[in-house]
Amino acid sequence: MKMDFSALSNIINDLTDDCFWEPLQGDDQAIEEFDKHMALIEESQDWDRRLNWKKGRVLEDLAVFLFERFIDSDVMKNKRPGDNETDIETRLSEKILPAFMSENIGQRIICECKNKKTSSIDVGVVTKLAELLPVRGSRFGIFISILGVGGYAWKYGEGKRKKIMCKEGLPIISFTVKELKVLRDGENFLTMIKQKFYSLVDEVDDESADFPQEGNIEYNKRIFEIFEHLKKCEILNDEEEKLFQQRVIERYGPIIND
């Protein structure tokens, strides 16, 4: 009996993210390797400047470890096709992908790693990755770094990231090493990618007033502060605030305290 394609698609989309990215929890060997990567990254922050080349490799090794946990993936490090060098390229499975991955990520992810504790990712670095994506047959970019993308709202690196999404439809998301620590406790990397993607899309489409006015602030934090503002105005009560906060966490991920 031949299975209907739409029925097969429904089955795939009903699978959890754990079926497409293998969590660390329950895999003692993977947790041990993850801990080693994290410890080495922490140690590298105090290395001499002459070892900057090695610092970059240390963070790239963590990225390779994470992307190789996508099912049926092929991860390539430091590809140098002409002048278009990339840190990490991940070819995702050609056999089975859920709707989110096939529609929003595509077949190839480009990841750039920046192991610097003194500077965030600026406009130039964001622009370079955006220009690199179509050249390498990709439409989804990820940064993994120590400080994340610099700027806030529509300014500087963060603003450039949003403008690229708005004008070119190219999503570029960013993870700090600190944010990735939750993977050790069972969080799923694909789920976190989804949350970052939805946060970017919704913030680009957000036409609400720009309050509160603060520096570099994650979208979910900004919404939490708006909830707090509405509670002070007696528009929301405590129970309603908690309900809406939980919905924000489900869509964009938990608040990471500095």
C-alpha positions in Angstrom: 0.0 0.0 0.0 1.5 3.3 -1.1 1.5 6.0 1.6 0.0 9.4 0.7 2.7 12.1 0.6 0.6 14.5 2.7 0.1 11.7 5.3 3.9 11.1 5.4 4.5 14.9 5.8 2.1 15.0 8.7 3.9 12.2 10.4 7.2 13.9 10.0 5.9 17.2 11.3 4.4 15.5 14.4 7.9 14.3 15.4 9.6 16.2 18.2 12.8 18.2 17.7 14.6 15.4 19.5 14.1 13.3 16.4 16.1 15.8 14.3 18.8 17.0 16.7 20.0 14.5 19.3 19.9 16.0 22.8 22.9 15.6 25.2 20.8 14.5 28.1 21.1 10.8 28.6 24.3 10.6 26.6 27.2 10.6 29.2 29.9 10.6 26.5 28.4 13.5 24.7 28.0 15.5 28.0 31.6 14.8 28.8 32.7 16.0 25.3 30.5 19.1 25.6 32.0 19.9 29.0 35.5 19.7 27.6 34.6 22.1 24.7 33.2 24.6 27.2 36.1 24.3 29.6 38.6 24.9 26.8 36.6 27.9 25.5 36.7 29.4 29.0 40.4 28.7 29.4 41.1 30.3 26.0 39.8 33.7 27.1 43.1 34.2 29.0 45.4 33.0 26.2 48.1 35.3 24.7 47.1 37.2 21.6 49.6 35.1 19.6 47.2 32.2 20.1 44.2 33.9 18.5 44.2 31.5 15.6 43.9 28.6 18.1 41.1 30.4 20.0 39.0 30.5 16.9 39.5 26.8 16.3 38.4 26.0 19.9 35.0 27.6 19.3 34.7 26.1 15.9 35.2 22.6 17.4 32.2 23.2 19.7 30.1 24.3 16.7 31.1 21.1 14.7 30.1 19.0 17.8 26.7 20.7 17.9 25.9 20.6 14.2 27.0 16.9 13.8 24.1 16.0 16.2 21.6 16.9 13.4 20.4 13.6 11.9 22.1 12.6 8.7 24.1 15.8 8.5 27.4 16.5 6.9 29.5 19.1 8.7 32.5 20.8 7.0 35.0 23.0 8.8 37.0 25.9 7.3 35.9 25.6 3.6 37.9 27.9 1.4 36.2 28.1 -2.0 38.1 31.0 -3.6 37.9 34.1 -1.3 34.6 32.9 0.3 36.0 31.1 3.4 33.4 29.8 5.9 34.0 28.6 9.4 31.3 25.9 9.5 29.0 24.6 6.8 26.3 22.1 7.6 24.5 20.1 4.9 21.2 18.9 6.5 19.5 15.6 5.6 18.2 15.3 2.1 15.9 12.4 3.2 13.8 13.9 5.9 13.2 17.4 7.3 10.3 18.8 9.2 8.4 21.8 7.7 10.2 24.4 9.8 13.6 23.2 8.6 12.7 22.8 5.0 10.8 26.1 4.7 12.9 28.4 6.9 16.4 26.9 7.0 16.8 25.0 3.8 19.5 22.4 3.0 22.6 24.3 4.2 23.5 26.3 7.3 26.5 28.6 7.5 27.9 29.2 10.9 30.6 31.8 11.8 32.4 31.6 15.2 33.9 34.6 17.0 35.9 33.8 20.1 36.5 37.3 21.4 35.7 38.6 24.8 36.6 42.2 24.0 34.4 42.9 21.0 30.9 42.0 19.8 29.9 41.2 16.2 29.7 44.4 14.2 27.9 45.6 11.1 30.8 44.5 8.8 30.8 40.9 10.1 27.0 40.7 9.8 27.2 42.0 6.2 29.9 39.6 5.3 27.9 36.6 6.4 24.8 37.9 4.6 26.8 38.2 1.4 28.3 34.8 1.9 25.0 32.9 2.3 23.8 32.9 -1.3 27.3 32.4 -2.7 27.4 29.1 -0.7 23.9 28.0 -1.6 22.5 28.8 1.9 19.7 31.0 3.2 20.3 30.6 6.9 23.2 32.0 9.0 24.2 31.5 12.6 26.8 33.3 14.7 28.3 31.6 17.8 30.4 34.0 19.9 31.3 35.2 23.3 29.5 38.6 23.3 26.9 38.2 20.6 25.8 40.8 18.0 26.5 44.4 19.0 24.0 47.2 19.0 20.3 47.2 19.7 16.9 47.7 18.1 17.6 48.9 14.5 21.1 50.1 15.2 24.6 48.8 14.5 25.1 45.0 14.1 21.8 44.1 15.5 20.0 46.6 13.3 21.9 45.4 10.2 20.7 41.8 11.0 17.1 43.0 11.1 17.4 45.1 8.0 18.8 42.1 6.1 15.9 40.0 7.2 13.5 42.7 6.3 14.9 43.5 2.8 16.4 40.2 1.7 14.5 37.6 3.7 17.8 36.1 5.0 17.6 35.1 8.7 20.8 35.4 10.7 20.6 34.4 14.3 23.1 34.6 17.1 24.0 32.4 20.1 26.5 33.3 22.8 28.4 30.5 24.4 26.7 31.2 27.7 23.3 30.7 26.0 24.4 27.3 24.7 25.2 26.0 28.3 21.5 24.9 28.7 22.1 22.2 26.1 23.8 20.2 28.9 20.5 20.2 30.8 18.5 18.7 28.0 17.5 21.7 25.9 17.4 21.0 22.2 19.6 23.1 19.8 16.9 22.9 17.0 14.3 24.2 19.4 16.6 27.1 20.3 17.2 27.9 16.6 13.4 28.0 16.2 13.0 30.4 19.1 15.7 32.7 17.8 14.2 32.6 14.3 10.7 33.5 15.6 12.1 36.2 17.8 13.9 37.8 14.7 10.8 37.5 12.5 8.4 38.9 15.0 10.7 41.8 16.1 11.1 42.8 12.4 7.3 42.8 12.0 6.8 44.6 15.4 5.1 47.9 14.9 4.5 48.6 18.6 6.0 51.6 20.5 9.7 51.4 21.2 9.6 51.2 25.0 11.3 50.7 27.3 14.3 52.5 25.7 17.4 50.5 26.7 20.6 49.2 25.1 21.2 45.8 23.7 18.2 43.8 24.9 16.8 40.4 23.7 13.3 40.6 22.3 11.8 38.3 25.0 13.3 40.6 27.7 11.8 43.6 26.0 8.4 42.0 26.0 8.7 41.0 29.6 9.5 44.6 30.5 6.5 45.7 28.5 4.3 43.3 30.5 5.7 44.8 33.7 4.9 48.3 32.4 1.3 47.2 31.6 1.0 45.7 35.1 2.0 49.0 36.6 -0.6 50.7 34.5 -3.1 48.1 35.9 -3.9 46.8 32.4 -2.5 43.3 33.4 -2.8 41.5 36.8 -0.3 39.1 38.2 -2.0 36.0 36.9 -2.3 37.4 33.4 1.3 38.5 33.4 2.5 35.0 34.3 0.3 33.5 31.6 1.7 35.8 28.9 5.2 35.4 30.1 4.9 31.6 29.8 3.7 32.0 26.2 6.7 34.2 25.4 9.1 31.6 26.8 7.5 28.9 24.7 7.9 30.9 21.5 11.2 32.7 22.1 12.9 30.7 24.8 13.7 31.5 28.5 15.2 34.7 29.7 19.0 34.4 30.1 20.2 36.5 33.0 23.5 38.4 32.6 
